[in-house]
Amino acid sequence: MKPQCHADHGSRRWLPLLLAALGVTLVGAFFGITAEVARTVVRTGSTRSHNTRVTHVDTVANTVTITSTPDTRLPGRYGLWVNRSRDFLRLGEIIAETPHTVTRRVLSDLPGHVQRGGASFTGWFYRDASELGLPFVDWTIRTDDGTAPAWYFPSASEKTKGCAVLVHGRGVQRNEVLRAVPVFHNAGYDALAISYRNDGDASASADKRYGLGMTEWKDVHAALSEALTAGHTKFVLMGWSMGGAICLQTAARSAHAPRITGLVLESPVVDWRSVLRYQARASRIPALVRNAAMWLIGHRLSRIVTGQHQPIDLDSLDRVAHAADLTHPVLIVHSDDDGFVPSDASHALAEARPDLVTLETFAVARHTKLWNFDSERWNRVIARWLAEHTHSSISRKGSTSREPDV
């Protein structure tokens, strides 16, 4: 037998320490990654990320060529932020494609100084309320955190069927909802395009963190209160993506819920857990990290780690689990090829409450781009649903051209 030497004794003495150090490092890395994932879920900010690149601009043919992605290849009408988001282009049909690029018609003015490089392809089609060609008034809504600007579009009739309160999604502003104003206007509804805490337009909350609907619904409630002051008594809520979760929370929690006659939801978050699981898989985040992050944002420790002032109750945000509590008619329009918020929960809610929920599914169209992909069908579906759920028209009280007192 080989006699033990001094080196053998030394290696055995240091091995436990090395293993312990490795264990501490792995645990530290796990908690660090988990904390960052949790922060990402609630972190606010509306800075536009570049999701494509401009490779060529033809001012004669009025076209722009951008890199090919699942979104930029979609048929329909879209928007493109260029020149570091200083300029906005409206894009039309695809003129030409290669394996790596897409050339699209530009429907708006094409500045000669459009730079090559990073750009943001979006479902926005109207940059400003004035582009709709409809009369509107700037409103200022008072919320718990300060003020929130809104655009109010009165319908053409002196008698309105109600007020549609339009709620945008995560990381964007109220410009997103302008696509929906004409369909409500034509159906005899006034429309109110609102902002809410931490969206870059409205006052920020104290913690500057998203509540995923648990806190933002209070700003929709405030908008309903202002509209009541202006004479409205009946409301339809419409929300996109996280705006859908906000509308569902408003209908469940607001004291004005009895005045809500229905909800229209596009690409909505009906259950945050299914969305976070889907996005974690897409980002190749291990299930253990994903589950730990979801636990963290719902725990009081989140105040220390993510900066939230209150935990987020993912159970209460799961409207499929609370389907029995639903009391309002709901129209959901969702693409089964969404690519960001899976349509599974929308299907599940429709199956759980077929008496109240109407689900219209699209294919090919991606997240919050259903109007862009097929505006005729989108408008037709919403107009038909509104007609089926229309109550008697009501006269406006007072002037609709004033800003509500705040």
C-alpha positions as CSV (number, residue, x, y, z in Angstrom):
1,M,0.0,0.0,0.0
2,K,1.3,3.4,-0.9
3,P,2.1,5.4,2.2
4,Q,0.1,8.7,2.6
5,C,2.1,11.8,2.0
6,H,1.8,15.4,3.2
7,A,0.0,16.4,0.0
8,D,-2.7,13.8,0.5
9,H,-3.5,15.2,4.0
10,G,-3.5,18.8,2.6
11,S,-5.9,18.0,-0.3
12,R,-8.4,16.3,2.1
13,R,-8.2,19.3,4.4
14,W,-8.9,21.9,1.6
15,L,-11.6,19.9,-0.3
16,P,-14.5,20.6,2.1
17,L,-13.6,24.3,2.0
18,L,-13.5,24.3,-1.8
19,L,-16.9,22.5,-2.0
20,A,-18.4,25.0,0.5
21,A,-17.1,27.9,-1.5
22,L,-18.5,26.5,-4.7
23,G,-21.8,25.9,-3.0
24,V,-22.0,29.5,-1.7
25,T,-21.1,30.8,-5.2
26,L,-23.9,28.7,-6.8
27,V,-26.4,29.8,-4.2
28,G,-25.4,33.4,-4.6
29,A,-25.7,33.2,-8.3
30,F,-29.1,31.6,-8.1
31,F,-30.4,34.3,-5.8
32,G,-28.8,37.0,-7.9
33,I,-30.4,35.7,-11.1
34,T,-33.8,35.2,-9.4
35,A,-33.7,38.8,-8.1
36,E,-33.0,40.2,-11.5
37,V,-35.8,38.1,-13.1
38,A,-38.2,39.4,-10.4
39,R,-37.0,43.0,-11.0
40,T,-37.6,42.6,-14.7
41,V,-41.2,41.7,-14.2
42,V,-42.1,44.8,-12.2
43,R,-39.5,47.3,-13.6
44,T,-41.1,50.2,-15.3
45,G,-39.9,52.2,-18.3
46,S,-41.2,53.0,-21.8
47,T,-37.9,53.3,-23.6
48,R,-38.4,51.7,-27.1
49,S,-36.1,48.9,-27.7
50,H,-34.8,48.2,-31.2
51,N,-36.4,45.1,-32.6
52,T,-35.4,45.6,-36.2
53,R,-32.9,47.6,-38.3
54,V,-33.3,49.9,-41.3
55,T,-31.1,48.7,-44.1
56,H,-32.3,50.8,-47.0
57,V,-34.5,53.8,-47.7
58,D,-36.0,54.6,-51.1
59,T,-37.5,58.1,-51.1
60,V,-38.4,57.8,-54.8
61,A,-40.5,54.6,-54.4
62,N,-41.4,55.7,-50.8
63,T,-40.3,52.4,-49.3
64,V,-38.2,51.3,-46.4
65,T,-36.3,48.0,-46.0
66,I,-35.9,46.5,-42.6
67,T,-34.5,43.3,-41.2
68,S,-36.9,40.3,-41.3
69,T,-38.6,39.2,-38.0
70,P,-41.8,37.3,-37.3
71,D,-43.4,40.7,-36.7
72,T,-42.0,42.7,-39.6
73,R,-43.1,40.0,-42.0
74,L,-46.8,40.3,-41.0
75,P,-49.3,41.5,-43.6
76,G,-51.2,44.7,-42.8
77,R,-50.4,48.2,-41.5
78,Y,-47.9,49.1,-38.8
79,G,-45.7,51.8,-37.4
80,L,-41.9,52.2,-37.3
81,W,-39.9,54.4,-35.0
82,V,-36.7,55.6,-36.7
83,N,-33.8,58.0,-36.0
84,R,-33.6,57.0,-32.3
85,S,-37.4,57.2,-32.0
86,R,-37.5,60.8,-33.1
87,D,-39.5,60.1,-36.3
88,F,-42.5,57.8,-36.9
89,L,-43.4,56.1,-40.2
90,R,-46.6,54.4,-41.1
91,L,-46.0,51.2,-42.9
92,G,-48.2,49.5,-45.5
93,E,-48.0,46.4,-47.6
94,I,-44.9,44.3,-48.2
95,I,-43.3,45.1,-51.5
96,A,-40.5,42.6,-51.5
97,E,-38.8,40.1,-49.3
98,T,-35.5,38.3,-49.0
99,P,-34.5,35.7,-46.4
100,H,-33.2,38.5,-44.3
101,T,-35.1,41.7,-45.1
102,V,-38.6,43.0,-45.8
103,T,-39.4,46.0,-47.9
104,R,-42.6,47.8,-47.0
105,R,-44.5,50.7,-48.5
106,V,-44.4,53.9,-46.4
107,L,-47.9,55.4,-46.1
108,S,-46.8,58.6,-44.3
109,D,-44.3,61.3,-45.3
110,L,-40.8,59.7,-45.6
111,P,-38.1,62.1,-44.3
112,G,-35.0,62.1,-46.4
113,H,-32.8,61.9,-43.3
114,V,-34.0,58.4,-42.1
115,Q,-30.9,56.8,-40.8
116,R,-29.9,53.2,-41.2
117,G,-29.6,51.2,-38.0
118,G,-31.8,50.3,-35.1
119,A,-35.6,50.9,-35.4
120,S,-38.7,49.9,-33.5
121,F,-41.5,48.1,-35.3
122,T,-44.8,48.6,-33.5
123,G,-48.6,48.1,-33.7
124,W,-49.1,51.8,-33.2
125,F,-50.5,53.3,-36.4
126,Y,-51.4,56.8,-35.1
127,R,-48.8,58.8,-33.3
128,D,-51.2,61.5,-32.0
129,A,-54.9,61.9,-31.3
130,S,-55.2,64.7,-34.0
131,E,-54.4,62.1,-36.7
132,L,-57.8,60.5,-36.4
133,G,-59.6,63.5,-37.7
134,L,-62.1,63.4,-34.9
135,P,-62.8,66.1,-32.4
136,F,-61.2,65.5,-29.0
137,V,-60.5,67.3,-25.8
138,D,-57.5,67.0,-23.4
139,W,-58.6,65.8,-20.0
140,T,-56.6,65.7,-16.8
141,I,-57.6,62.9,-14.4
142,R,-56.7,63.1,-10.7
143,T,-55.3,59.8,-9.3
144,D,-53.8,58.7,-6.0
145,D,-50.3,59.5,-7.3
146,G,-51.0,62.8,-9.0
147,T,-52.5,63.5,-12.4
148,A,-52.9,61.4,-15.5
149,P,-53.6,63.0,-19.0
150,A,-56.3,61.6,-21.2
151,W,-57.9,62.2,-24.6
152,Y,-61.6,62.4,-24.7
153,F,-63.4,61.8,-28.0
154,P,-67.2,62.7,-28.0
155,S,-69.4,60.7,-30.3
156,A,-71.1,62.6,-33.2
157,S,-74.6,62.1,-31.6
158,E,-76.0,64.1,-28.8
159,K,-77.1,60.8,-27.3
160,T,-74.3,58.4,-26.5
161,K,-74.6,54.7,-25.7
162,G,-71.9,55.1,-23.1
163,C,-68.2,55.9,-22.7
164,A,-65.5,53.5,-23.8
165,V,-62.5,53.7,-21.5
166,L,-59.4,52.5,-23.4
167,V,-56.4,51.1,-21.4
168,H,-53.1,50.6,-23.1
169,G,-50.6,47.8,-22.3
170,R,-47.3,47.5,-20.5
171,G,-44.4,49.7,-21.6
172,V,-46.3,51.9,-24.0
173,Q,-48.6,54.9,-23.8
174,R,-52.2,55.8,-24.7
175,N,-51.3,56.3,-28.3
176,E,-51.5,52.5,-28.6
177,V,-55.3,52.6,-28.2
178,L,-56.1,55.2,-30.8
179,R,-56.7,52.4,-33.3
180,A,-59.9,51.6,-31.4
181,V,-61.4,55.0,-31.2
182,P,-63.1,55.0,-34.7
183,V,-65.0,51.7,-34.1
184,F,-66.4,53.0,-30.8
185,H,-67.1,56.4,-32.3
186,N,-69.0,54.8,-35.2
187,A,-71.0,52.7,-32.7
188,G,-72.2,55.8,-30.9
189,Y,-69.8,55.7,-27.9
190,D,-67.7,58.4,-26.6
191,A,-64.1,57.3,-26.0
192,L,-61.6,58.1,-23.3
193,A,-58.0,57.1,-23.9
194,I,-56.3,57.2,-20.5
195,S,-52.8,57.0,-19.0
196,Y,-51.9,55.4,-15.7
197,R,-49.1,55.3,-13.2
198,N,-45.6,54.7,-14.4
199,D,-46.4,54.8,-18.1
200,G,-44.4,57.9,-18.8
201,D,-47.4,60.1,-19.2
202,A,-49.1,59.9,-15.9
203,S,-47.6,60.6,-12.5
204,A,-45.4,57.8,-11.2
205,S,-46.2,55.8,-8.1
206,A,-43.9,56.1,-5.1
207,D,-42.2,52.8,-5.8
208,K,-42.1,53.3,-9.6
209,R,-42.9,49.6,-10.1
210,Y,-45.6,47.9,-12.0
211,G,-48.4,46.2,-10.1
212,L,-49.4,44.0,-13.1
213,G,-53.0,45.3,-12.6
214,M,-53.2,45.2,-8.8
215,T,-52.5,48.9,-8.4
216,E,-53.1,50.3,-11.9
217,W,-56.8,49.6,-11.8
218,K,-57.2,52.5,-9.3
219,D,-56.3,54.9,-12.1
220,V,-59.0,53.4,-14.3
221,H,-61.4,53.9,-11.4
222,A,-60.3,57.5,-11.2
223,A,-61.0,57.9,-14.9
224,L,-64.5,56.5,-14.4
225,S,-65.0,59.0,-11.6
226,E,-64.0,61.9,-13.8
227,A,-66.3,60.7,-16.6
228,L,-69.2,60.4,-14.1
229,T,-68.5,64.0,-13.2
230,A,-68.8,64.9,-16.9
231,G,-72.2,63.2,-17.0
232,H,-71.5,59.6,-18.1
233,T,-73.3,56.8,-16.4
234,K,-72.4,53.7,-18.4
235,F,-69.0,52.4,-19.5
236,V,-67.3,49.8,-21.6
237,L,-63.7,49.0,-20.7
238,M,-61.2,48.0,-23.4
239,G,-57.6,46.9,-22.6
240,W,-54.6,45.6,-24.5
241,S,-52.2,43.0,-23.0
242,M,-51.6,44.1,-19.3
243,G,-54.3,46.7,-19.9
244,G,-56.6,43.7,-20.2
245,A,-55.5,42.6,-16.7
246,I,-56.1,46.1,-15.4
247,C,-59.6,46.2,-16.9
248,L,-60.5,42.8,-15.3
249,Q,-59.3,44.1,-11.9
250,T,-61.3,47.3,-12.3
251,A,-64.4,45.3,-13.1
252,A,-63.8,43.1,-10.0
253,R,-62.7,45.8,-7.5
254,S,-64.1,49.2,-8.5
255,A,-67.1,50.7,-6.8
256,H,-68.1,51.8,-10.3
257,A,-68.3,48.2,-11.5
258,P,-72.2,48.3,-11.6
259,R,-71.9,51.0,-14.3
260,I,-69.7,48.9,-16.5
261,T,-71.8,47.2,-19.2
262,G,-69.0,45.1,-20.7
263,L,-65.3,44.6,-21.4
264,V,-63.4,44.2,-24.7
265,L,-59.9,42.7,-24.3
266,E,-57.2,42.3,-26.9
267,S,-54.3,40.0,-26.4
268,P,-55.1,40.2,-22.7
269,V,-53.2,38.9,-19.7
270,V,-55.9,36.8,-18.0
271,D,-53.5,34.8,-15.8
272,W,-50.0,36.2,-15.1
273,R,-48.5,32.8,-14.2
274,S,-49.2,31.4,-17.6
275,V,-47.6,34.4,-19.2
276,L,-44.5,34.4,-17.0
277,R,-44.0,30.6,-17.6
278,Y,-44.3,31.1,-21.3
279,Q,-41.8,34.0,-21.4
280,A,-39.4,32.2,-19.1
281,R,-39.3,29.2,-21.5
282,A,-38.8,31.6,-24.4
283,S,-35.9,33.2,-22.6
284,R,-34.5,29.8,-21.5
285,I,-34.8,30.7,-17.8
286,P,-34.8,27.5,-15.7
287,A,-38.1,26.6,-14.1
288,L,-36.5,26.8,-10.6
289,V,-35.5,30.4,-11.1
290,R,-38.8,31.3,-12.7
291,N,-40.8,29.8,-9.8
292,A,-38.6,31.5,-7.3
293,A,-39.0,34.9,-9.0
294,M,-42.8,34.5,-9.0
295,W,-42.7,33.6,-5.3
296,L,-40.5,36.6,-4.6
297,I,-42.7,39.3,-6.2
298,G,-45.6,37.9,-4.1
299,H,-43.7,38.0,-0.9
300,R,-43.0,40.9,1.5
301,L,-39.3,40.4,0.8
302,S,-40.0,42.0,-2.6
303,R,-39.8,45.4,-1.0
304,I,-36.2,44.9,-0.3
305,V,-35.2,43.0,-3.5
306,T,-37.3,44.6,-6.2
307,G,-38.4,47.9,-4.6
308,Q,-42.1,47.1,-4.7
309,H,-44.1,48.8,-1.9
310,Q,-46.5,45.8,-1.8
311,P,-46.4,42.2,-2.9
312,I,-48.3,41.2,-6.0
313,D,-51.0,38.6,-5.4
314,L,-50.8,36.4,-8.5
315,D,-53.7,34.3,-7.3
316,S,-56.1,37.3,-7.3
317,L,-54.8,38.2,-10.8
318,D,-55.7,34.7,-12.1
319,R,-59.2,35.4,-13.6
320,V,-59.6,31.9,-14.8
321,A,-59.4,30.7,-11.2
322,H,-61.9,33.3,-10.3
323,A,-64.1,32.8,-13.4
324,A,-67.2,32.2,-11.1
325,D,-66.9,35.8,-9.9
326,L,-67.2,37.3,-13.4
327,T,-70.3,39.4,-13.8
328,H,-69.8,41.4,-16.9
329,P,-70.1,40.4,-20.6
330,V,-66.6,40.1,-22.1
331,L,-65.3,40.0,-25.7
332,I,-61.8,38.6,-26.1
333,V,-59.9,39.0,-29.3
334,H,-56.6,37.0,-29.2
335,S,-54.3,35.4,-31.7
336,D,-53.3,31.8,-31.2
337,D,-49.9,32.9,-32.7
338,D,-49.5,35.8,-30.2
339,G,-45.8,35.1,-29.5
340,F,-45.8,37.0,-26.2
341,V,-49.0,36.4,-24.2
342,P,-50.3,32.9,-24.9
343,S,-54.0,32.6,-25.7
344,D,-54.4,29.6,-23.4
345,A,-55.9,31.5,-20.5
346,S,-58.3,33.4,-22.9
347,H,-59.5,30.0,-24.1
348,A,-59.8,28.7,-20.5
349,L,-61.9,31.7,-19.4
350,A,-64.2,31.4,-22.4
351,E,-64.7,27.7,-21.6
352,A,-65.3,28.4,-17.9
353,R,-67.9,31.2,-18.6
354,P,-69.5,30.6,-22.0
355,D,-72.5,32.5,-20.7
356,L,-70.5,35.8,-20.5
357,V,-67.3,35.4,-22.5
358,T,-67.1,35.6,-26.3
359,L,-63.8,34.6,-27.7
360,E,-62.7,35.5,-31.3
361,T,-59.4,33.9,-32.2
362,F,-57.0,35.1,-34.9
363,A,-54.1,33.2,-36.6
364,V,-50.8,34.6,-37.8
365,A,-51.4,38.0,-36.1
366,R,-49.1,38.6,-33.2
367,H,-49.3,40.3,-29.9
368,T,-51.6,43.4,-29.8
369,K,-51.4,43.6,-33.6
370,L,-54.8,42.2,-34.5
371,W,-56.2,45.5,-35.8
372,N,-53.0,45.9,-37.9
373,F,-53.2,42.5,-39.4
374,D,-57.0,42.6,-40.3
375,S,-58.6,45.8,-39.3
376,E,-61.8,45.0,-41.2
377,R,-62.5,41.8,-39.2
378,W,-61.3,43.4,-36.0
379,N,-63.7,46.4,-36.4
380,R,-66.6,44.1,-37.5
381,V,-66.2,41.8,-34.5
382,I,-66.2,44.6,-32.0
383,A,-69.0,46.5,-33.7
384,R,-71.2,43.4,-33.7
385,W,-70.5,42.6,-30.1
386,L,-71.2,46.2,-29.1
387,A,-74.5,46.1,-31.0
388,E,-75.5,42.9,-29.2
389,H,-74.7,44.5,-25.8
390,T,-76.0,48.0,-26.4
391,H,-78.3,49.5,-23.8
392,S,-80.6,52.5,-24.5
393,S,-78.8,55.7,-25.4
394,I,-78.4,58.4,-22.7
395,S,-78.2,62.1,-23.1
396,R,-75.0,63.8,-22.0
397,K,-75.3,66.1,-19.0
398,G,-73.5,69.3,-19.4
399,S,-70.8,70.1,-21.9
400,T,-68.5,67.4,-23.3
401,S,-66.0,69.9,-24.6
402,R,-64.7,70.9,-21.2
403,E,-61.9,69.5,-19.1
404,P,-63.2,67.9,-15.9
405,D,-62.5,69.8,-12.7
406,V,-59.6,68.3,-10.8
